[in-house]
Amino acid sequence: MMVDRPIVLVVDDKPNMLRLLSKVLRSDARVITAESGGQALEMLAQGPVNVVVSDLKMPDMDGIEVLKACKELRPGAEFVLMTAYASVGTAVEALRLGAYDYLTKPLDPQEARAIVLRALGRSRALEGDSAGPVEVLPDMTARSSVMHELADLVKRVANSSSTTVIMGETGTGKERVARAIHLLSPRAAQRFVAINCAAMPADLIESELFGHIRGAFSGAVRDRGGLFEAAHQGTLFLDEIGDMRLSLQVKLTRALEEGAVRRIGDSRERPVDVRIIAATHRDLESMTRNETFREDLWYRLNVAILRVPPLRDRKEDIEVLAMDCLRDLAAGMPGREIAGFTPAALEALERYDWPGNVRQLRSAVERACLVAERSRIDIGDLPSELVSSGAGPNDANDHSQLRWAEALERGQKEVGKRYVEALMRRFRGQVSEAATHAGVERESFYRLMRRFGVDPARYR
């Protein structure tokens, strides 16, 4: 039986761009093209379209006008805007008007394909299932009621400049929620600046946040502004604020109260207009009672509180998230055609409690992509800790370990080498951490690096 292919309409007045995107997307969809906004509207009126990819600047009508017309003619179609005109404000306006995402020129073909694939996934899910996955926030797709409720709160909070605290376990996606608040806020055209308070060494974080002047300390060879100044009129995201040392909390509290910062070694204050969004996996209220977090800072932060639920409390989102991960990974693994998961694999994913939440799910899907030999990921392709949680036959755990080891040992030169290099970049050449992430012994990982010619020293 022939399955209808999704349709992507590409709109651009430059023939070379139409050819490029037609080539990039032809394996995923039927691509139709229009050389003007007017021609695009004629095509939209004639028949169904799943995704429209339109340039911003065109002679007869711009991309925003095409977007508005598209929403009138084909409300079920997703829209992606392309622009080379450094107009973040226009891109944000497009998002507000219902665009799915935007691309900047010159295009990265793989990035373009990944975004269009996600838009196609959303379009077809909504077309076929009214209870299907919906992009509840920018770059966040969900089916569960708890995430829809969170999205409603985010949209209300975004309209203000109130300090906001996002609470949730590690790996739940707190930074994505923070970015969504920024993108939906009046500050969206300005910078979103993020810092992880737990990852930054204690002796550097003050300088990173507030800046310093020349000669303030050894190595301060010039004046340097901090992240508060970099985020002026935008948003500053303080991740894992519960790990910030008490002495720095004092200075942060003053900055929030005064709306000004003082660089290290400087005598004058510099006014800043910054919205603060903080995130933590800790119970800050209990920490204030135990005097491990300053009470005055807690009161400054405790204006709006959002809680991101753990993945085990929204298991109806697991399939949606796993498919999103699969589409993202497919863009970076050319030649690997994996369409989805078998029922047994999905059951295993949904049985597992995911202590590492969405971050752990993405890692598991990434590993399964490397192992899978067929068009769908099966239970034997999954990491052993998922299979041993009770899903599948008794020998599934041994089978999973065997398949994973065999896939790595086989080499699969192109895919395997890229995977090992990606792990080296992620863990900055730390072989033990990379091996743990890959689920193999350290010596086995060293053997893979030698086979692929990967030198860990290059990534440190």
C-alpha positions, 0 to 999 in steps of 0.5 A: 500500500502506498503511504501519502508523503508529506508536502513541503512548500518552499518559497523563495525568489532565488532559484538556487535556494529552491534547488538546495532545499528541494535536494535536502528535503526530497528524501523526507517529503514531496517538495513543491516550490514557489518563486514569489509570495503570490505564487505560494498563496495560489498553491496553498489555495489549491491543495493541502500542505504540511509545512511552508518554508518561506524567505522573509525578503521577497519582491511582491510580499514578505515572509510575514505576509505569507505566514498570515495568509498561510494561517488563514488558508491552511491553519494546520500547516506549520511555518518556518521563516528564513532570513538573512537580515539579522532581524531577530525581532522579525523572527520573534514576531513570526513565532508570536504569529504562529510560526513553528521556527526560523532559520538564518541564512546562509543555511546549514542544510542539516539544521534546516532538515532537522527543523523541517522534520520536526515541523512535519512531525508536529503537523502530521501528528495534529492532523491525524490525532487531536490528542497527539503531541503538541509543541506546548512551548518553543522547542518543547513537545508534549502530550501530558496534561501536566506539561500543558498546565506548565506551558499555560503558567509559562505563558502568563509568567513570560509577559512580566519581568518578574524574577522566576525560579524553575524547580525540578530534578536534574535533566527535566529540561529547566533550561528549555523552560527558561528559554521559552519564557525568554522567547515569549517575553517582551525581551525576546529580541535581546540576549538570553545569557546562561551560567551554571552555578554548579559547574563554574569554579567558585573563584571564577563565578564572581568575575563571570557574573559581575566582571572586573577591572584591569589589575583587580587580581592576578591575570586581570590584564584588561577591563571586562564586563560580566554576564549581568552587563551582557544580558542588559535588557535581556534575560540572565539564567542562573542554573543550579543557583542552590549551589552558589556560595553564600558570600556570592549570594550577598552580592547577587541579592544587592544587585537584584535590589539595586538594579546595578552591579559593581565590577571586581576592583571597581568603585562605581556601580553600573545600572543594569536592566536584567530579568533573572530566571533561576533554576535548581534541583534543590529545595531552596526553602528548606535550605533557607531554614538550614541557613545554607541559602540566604533568606533575603535572596530567597525572598527576592527570587520567590516571586514566581515559581514553576515546577517541571515534573519528572519524566516518570510522572508524565510517561505519556510524553516518553514516545513523543520525546523519544521520536523528537530525539530520533529526528534530531539525531537522524539529521546528524547521522546521514545514511542511518534511516531509522523510522521509529521504535518497535512496540517492545522497545516503546514498552521498555521505554515507558516502563523505565523510571528515568532517574536522569529524566529527558537528558537520560532518555536522549542518551539512551536513544542516541546509543540505540541509534548506533546499535540498530540494524533495522528501520526500527529500534528494537528492545535489544538495541536499548541500553541494558539498564532499561531492559533489566528494569523488567521489560521484555524476555529474561535474556533481553538484558544479556542480548542488549549488552551483546548488541551494544558491544558488538556494534561498537566492536564492529566499528561502523567506521563513519557512524561509530567514529562520529559518535566517539568524537562527539563523546570526546567533545562532550566530556572534554577528552575524559575517557572514563566519563565517555566510556560510562556514558557509552555503557562500555568498559574504559579499556574497550573505549580506548580500543575504539579510539585507537581503531578510529584514530581518535586522540583524547588529548585533542579535546582537553 
